[in-house]
Amino acid sequence: MLTDIEIAQQASLMPIDELAHSVGLTDEEFDPYGRDKAKVKLNADRAPKGKLILVTATSGMPAGSGKTTTSIALAQGMKRLGKNAVLALREPSLGPVFGMKGGAAGGGYSQVLPMESINLHFTGDFHAITAANNLLAALIDNARHQGQIQFKEVLWKRVMDVNERMLRHVVSGLGGSAHGIPTETGFDITAASELMAILCLATDEADLRRRLDAIVVGLDPDNQPITADRIGGTGALMALLLEAVKPNLVQSLEGNAAFIHGGPFANIAHGCNSIAATRAALTLGDYAITEAGFGADLGAEKFYNLKCRHAGFKPEATVLVTSTRALKWHGGLPLPELATPDVVALEKGLVNLRRHIENLKAFGPTVVVAINQFHTDTDEELALIRNECAAQGVRVAASTGFANGGAGATDLAQAVLEALEEPSDLTFTYETDAPLLDKINAVAQGIYKASRVELGPDALKDLKRLQDWGYDKLPICIAKTPFSFTADAKALGAPVDHVLPVQRLILNAGAGFIVVTTGSIMRMPGLPKRPAALGIDVKDGKITGLA
């Protein structure tokens, strides 16, 4: 089989204006960025009409679950059944692209195109967020240097969109007073910037401005919050983000419209694409298919409790992606052996699938399990998963979208269409006005099945400050390993009665939530021993090695 990039480079793309018109966009509603992508701003009087479908997955494993590939395959499968399905997905970060995971434009014959552009610079959204974030950092430091605002502590960090562990903790401003004020600080990856969350959660221009003004950037000598509106750079940030807030329109290999916009990670941020992109998909499609990052304990939980609560979205079905390989990993089989048939390991790993089904049922939308099928899967292994789904009372269908595109996902598409006919509601894990600790406990005990939450010394100090400032009723965004229901990446399967250790409670006042860091989670990833960057090149004017 051809590689992902070979498949993508051999594809024949529909011109972007033709694609835009095919989904009902007027010339005034989109601005082409070349021949194959566009920025979109819908007329304000357009109302969403479609049914929303969330695609999530069982707990993570090093090789990935195939969630984005399955999302695209599902849209293509629906198209083959004569349905108008539009995608709303996240933009890839350069961190994973050049790091361990690789790109995030799908795979095989279920990709969004142009995959090279989407995985690299695209329309410049990540660059705009990085620039705006770092402009705010520069304005803060300048206000300190000029003596305009007295800071006891600066909370705002700089960001960059590559994995760079050496920048997690740095000292800036060395070299004397002419060069600045020595400060202990550090870098986060752009996907973890509060500006990324703000871009994804802002509902319009006025809301974006309000959120930018509300960012807490530091503390004054009385330990009171200093917000970004006191710095005075909101207008400049708005200018940098003017184009970035508009969703990007591209297409799948089989011609589905796809909005790719925003890229927060689900392990260190809220893991969902923008409200604007999801709303565009709901407005232009009869079915809007979106995905939330990593496993359902992370991305789906935040999608429901944060994004849907804020935007008023009500998904009518949830697709839970799993695979024999993912479940065998959670059954204890080593990574090099996952392609080897092993019903014992698979049967042990079913506990992970069972837990995710239970959790997703509690949210309300009808659950459909999608088996991301590999050619090495045996009938016996597939039957085990099907039987477990039958026992749990949920629909299940295999997808071979990677190898066969939409034709390999028509059974899944049919199962989802049937699920959409069932009545569903949406239930949140915690009440909006519940105290902060109650919210953390609700997720830890209800979703992770922890026995208790344990706040470290720094988290206790953070909690006291948040209570004093009146921010302790905000929703929560838990930063946690994607490989386990616990804070320990090695605790596979579905552990119960564990302790969730909380290190910090980080205020994201502009985004409107508290980031709860657990375990050894890092907001700036590092590169693996052999980064994917070492296999990427340009030959005869074409990019190679991108996956």
N, C-alpha and C positions, 0 to 999 in steps of 0.2 A: 504494500500500500504506500502511496505517496505520503510525504510528510505534510504537516499542517500548512506550512508556508508554501509548499509546492502546489497543494490543492488550491490555496487562496490565490496564488499568482496565475493559475491557469483559468480561473473563473472569469466569466463575462458579466460585468456589472451593468445594471440599469443606470442610465444617466440620472443624476440626483434630482434634476427638475422633473423628470418623468416619474420617478419614485414619489416625490413630494405630491405631485398632482394626483397620483394613483390613490393616495390615502385622503385626498380631499383638501390639501393645503392650497391656499391661494398664493400668488406670487408675493404678496405683501407679508406673508407669514413665514417666509424662510429666506435665508441668505446663503447662497452656495459658497462653500469653502472648497474650490476646485470642482472636479467633475463627479466626486463620489461621496461627498459629505456636506452637511448644511447645518446652520444654526436656525432654531425655530422659536418663534414667539407667537403663540396662538392669540387670536382675537379674544378679548375679555368676555364677550358674550357667548362663547362656546361653552357648553356644559358636558361633563363626562357622561358617557352612555354605556360603556362596556362593563363586562364582568371581570373582576380582578382575581388573578390566580397567583399565589405565592409558591415559588420553588425553593425548597430548603433541603437539608441533607442530614444523614446520621453523623455521628461524631467524626471529626477529621482524622486523616491518616496521611503519612508523608507523600503518597502518590496522588492525593486529591480524590474527590468523590465523583467528579464529572457533572457537577451541578449546573454550571453555565452551559456546557455541551448539551445537557438534557433539556435545559430551558429553551435553547435554540431549536433542538430537535422537536420538542413539543409544538412550538410555533409553526415549524415547517410541516409537521404532521397534521396540524389543524388546517393549514392552508391546503393540503392535499385532500382534506375532507370538505373543502369548499367554504371554510370559515375564515373570517377576517381577524387574524390574530396579530397583535403588535407587541413587540418586546420592549421592556424597560430594564436596562441592565446598568451595572456600574462600569466606570472607566478603569482600566488597569493602571497600577502604579509601576513606575520604573524599578522600585525596590524588588518586588518578586520577579519582574521580567528579567532583570540582570542577576537575580539571586538564585533561590532554590526552586521556587514554584514555577517560574516561567510566565508566559503571557496569560491573558484572561479574556480571549475573544472566542472561546469555544474550541472545538477540535475536530479533526477529520472532516466529514461532510456536514457538520453542524457548526458553522462558524458565522460570525459577523464580519463584514468586510468594509473597507480595506483593513485587513488584520495587522499589517505592518504599521500603518498610521495609528490605528486604535491603540496598539500596544506601546507606541513610542510617543511622538509629540502630539498627535491628533490635532485638535483645534486650539491647543494651548491652555486648556482649563487648569491643569495642574501647575503650569508655569505661572499663571495669573494668581492662583491661590498662594503659591510659594512667595511670589513677589510682594503680594499684599501683606502676608504674614510678616515678612522680614522688613517691609517698610514700617509697619507698626512698631516692630522691635527697635528700628533705628530712631523713630520719633520719640519713643520712650526714653532711650538712652540720651538723645539730644536734650530732652526736657530736663533730665537729671543734670547733664553736663552744664547746661545754661542756667541752672538754679531756678527754673520756672516752676517745678513741682518737686516737693520733697518726698522721696521714696524711702521707706524702711526696708522694703523687700520688693523685688521685681519678680512677677510670676510668669510673664510672657516669655516663651522660648522661640528661638529661630527654628526653621524647618528646611529640609531639602528632600527631594524625591529620589533618593537612592539609599540603600542600606549602608550605614557607616557607623559601626560600633564605637570607633575612636572619638566620635563627637557627642556621645551620650552625656558626658560630663566634661565641661571645659571651663577655663577662667578667661574672661574677656577683659579688655580695657587696660592691659598691661602697658608699661612704658612711660608712666608719668601722667600728670594731670592734663597735659596737652592732648593725650591720646584717649582719654576717657576715665571712667571710674572702674577699678578692678571689681569684677563681679563673677561669682560662681554661677554658672548657667549650663546650658546644654542644648542639643538639637533633638527634635522629634522628626519622624518622617512626615512628609506632607499629608499623607492619608490620616494622620492623627491630629493634625492642626484643628483647632476649634473653628477656623474659617472654613474648613472642608465640611464640617457638620452644619455650620450656618448656611453655606451655599445649598446644601441638600435639604435643609428644613425651611428655608425662607419661602414664603408663599407669594410675595410680590416685592416690588422695589421698596415700598415703605417699610415692609416687614424686615427686609434685608438691612436697611439703614438702622432701624430700631435695635436689631440684634448686634450690629457692629458697635453701636454706641454703648450697649450694655456689657460688653466684654470686660471682665475684671482683669486688669493688667498688672496690678501690684497693690501694696499696702502703704498707707501713709504712716507717719510717726506715731499715730494713735491706734495703729492696727486696724484701721478702717479701709474698706476697698476703694481703690482708685479705678474708675471705669474709663474706657477708651474715649468717651465723649470729652473728657477733660484734656486729653492729649491733643484733640483737634484735627485729627487726620481722617475722619470718617469719609469726607468727600473724596479724598484721594484714593481711599480703599474702594469706594464705590466705582470710581473711574477705572481702576485696575480690573474690577470684577464685572464690568458692564456687559461684556460679551460672554464671560464665563458662566453667568447665571442662566444663559439660554441653553436648553437641551440640544444635543447633537443628534442629527438624523443620519443613519446609515442603513444598511440592509443585510439580511442573511444571505447565505449562499443560494437560497431558493426564492429570494425576492420578498421576504417579509420586511416590512418597515421595522426599524429598531432604533430606540432612543437610548443612547449610551451617555450617561451623565452623572458625575460625582463618583468618588471612589473611596469612602471611608472603610477601613478594615473592620471586621466584626469582632476580632479578638482584642483590639485596643481602641476601637471607636464603635459607632452604631451600625455599621455594616450594610447600609441601604443606599440605593441610588436616590436621586433627588425627587422631591415631591413634584417638581415641575415636569420631570420626565415621565413619572408614573401617571400624572394627570393628563399629559399629552397622549400617552398610549391609551388611556381610558376614553379620551375624547375622540380619537381617530379610529380605534379598533372596537369590534364587538367583544373581543376578548383581549385583556391586557395581561401579559405574562411577565412577572418580575421575579427577581431572586434576592435573597439575603445571604450575606457571607457566612462561610464556615457551617458548623452544625446548627441544628434547630435550637439548641440550648443558648446559642449566642445570637446569630443573625435573626432567626424567626422571633425569638423573644423580644428583641429590640424593635423589630419591624412592627409587631403588634403593640407593644407597650409604649413605644416612643412615636414612631412614624404614623401609624394608623390613628392613634389617639389624637395626635396633633393635627393631622390633615383631614380626619374624618373618613378615611378609607375603610371599607368593609370587604375584605376578601371573601370569596364564596367557595374557594377550594384551596387546599394546601397539598402540594406534591412533595413527597418526602423521597429524595433520591438516596439509594443505597446500592451496594454491589457486593458480590461474593467476596471480593478482595477486601473491601472495607470491613465487612463483618468478620472475615477470617483474621484480619489484623487485630480487631477487638476481641477475638477469641484466642489471641496469644501466638498466632503464626508469624514468624519473622518476615520482614519485608521481601527478601529475595525468594521466598517460597510461596508468595501469595497467588501466583499463577498455577500452582500445583493443586489438584483436587484434594480437599481435606474436609470431609463432612463433620468430623469431630470438632475442629476449630470453628467451622461455620456455625455449628449448633451452639457452641459456647458464646459466639459473638452475637447471636440473635437477641441476647438480652439488651444490647445497645439499641437495636431496632425497636424492640418492645417498649423501652423507656421513651423513645422519641415519639412513637405513636401515641402513647398515653399522654404525654405532655401536649402534643398538638391537638388531640381531641378536646383537651380542657379549654383551649382557646376558642373552639366552636366551629370554624370552617371544616367542611368535609375533607377527610384525609384520603389521598391516593398514594400508594407506594410505587415508585418507579425503579425498576431494577436496571441499572446501567450495565448492560450485558457485554461480556467479553467472549471472544471465540474459545477461550480455554475453560469457560464455565461448563459444568456437566449438568445433565438433566436432573440428576439426583440433588445437586446443590440448589438449582433453581426451584425444584419442588419443595425443598426445605423452607425457602423464603416464602413461597406461595402459601404453603400450609400455615406458616406462622401468621401471615396476613389474614388468612381465612379465620384463624382462631381469634384474631384481634378485631374481626369484623370490618376490615377495610379493603377497598379495591386494590388490585395490584396488576401491573403490566410491565413487561420487559421492553426496553428500548435499545435498539442497535443504531442509534442516531449517528454515532461516531463513524461507523463503517458504511451506513446506508442512508444517512440524511433523513429527510422527512418520511421516506418510505419505511424506515425502521422504527418510526414512532407513531404510526397511525393507531396501533392498539392502545398505546398510552393516551393519545389524543381522545380516542373514543371513551376510555375510562374516565377521563377528566370531564368530558362533556356530560356524561351520565351523572357524575358527582355534582355538577353544577345545577342539576335539576332538583337536588335535595335542598330543603330549607336549612339555613345555617344562621348562626348569630356570632357575635364576637364578644368574648369575655376577657377582661384584662387580669393580670396577675395581682395587681395591687390598686388601691384607690388613689386618685390623684392627690388628695390632700393628706395622705398617710404620712407619719413621721419617716424620716430618712432611714432609720434603722429597721423600721417595720417593712419598708420596701425591699431593702437588701435581704432581710430574712425571708420575705415572701418568695423571692426568686431563688435564693439559696436552698430553702427547704422544699418549695413546691416544684422547681424545675431541676435543681441539681441533686435533690434528696440529701442535703447536708443535715447533720444533727444540730449544728449551731454555727454562728458567725463569730469570728474572733478578731477584734480590731487591735492592731498594733499601736505602739505609742504615738507614732506620727498621725495615724488615722484618728485616734482619740482627740488629738489636738485639732485636726482638721474639722472633726464633728463639732467641737466646741465653737470654733470660729464660724462655721456655717450657721449654727444655731444663733449665735450673737448677731450675725449679719442679716438673718431672716431668709436664708437660701435653703433651709433644711427641708423644705416641702417639694423641691424639684424632683422630677423623675430621675431614674438612675440608669447608668450605662456601665455595665460590669465588664472590666478588662480581665480576660482569663484565657488560659491555654485552650486552643480549639480541639485538642486531642483527647480531652477527658471531661466528664461532668464535674470533676474536682479541679483544684488548682494545681494538681500534680500531673504533668503530661504523661507520666508512665502508668497512671492508674486507669487502665483500659476497661472496656465493658460498660457496666452501669453500677458503680460503687454506691453504697448507701451509708448513712450515719458517719460521714466524714466531717471534718471541720474546714470551713472556708476562711482562710486567713486574709485579712484586708490590710494592705500596707498604707494606702493613701486614699483620701476623698478629694478629688480635684474638681474645683468649680469651673464649669463651662457656662457662665451666666448668659452669654449671647446665644449659644446653642439651646440653652434651656434645660440642661441636665447636669448631674454630678457623675463624673467618671470614678468608678470604684475599682482600684487596682488590686489584684489578688496574686498571691504566689510570687513567682519571679518574672512576671510579665514585663516586657520592655516596650516603650513607645518609639524606640528607634531600633529596628532589627539589625542584625549583623549578617555578613555574607557567609555562605557555607564553605567547606574546604575547597570545593571546585564550583565556583559560581557559573551560572548559565551564561554570563557575559563572555566567558572564555570560548564559547562555541559559536558566537554570533560574529558575522563578517559581512562584507560587501564584495560581490564578485560580478564583474561585467555590468556594474550599475544596479545590481539587485541585492537586496538584503537576504542573507542565508542564515540558517541556524536558529531562527526565532521560532519559538514553540508556544 
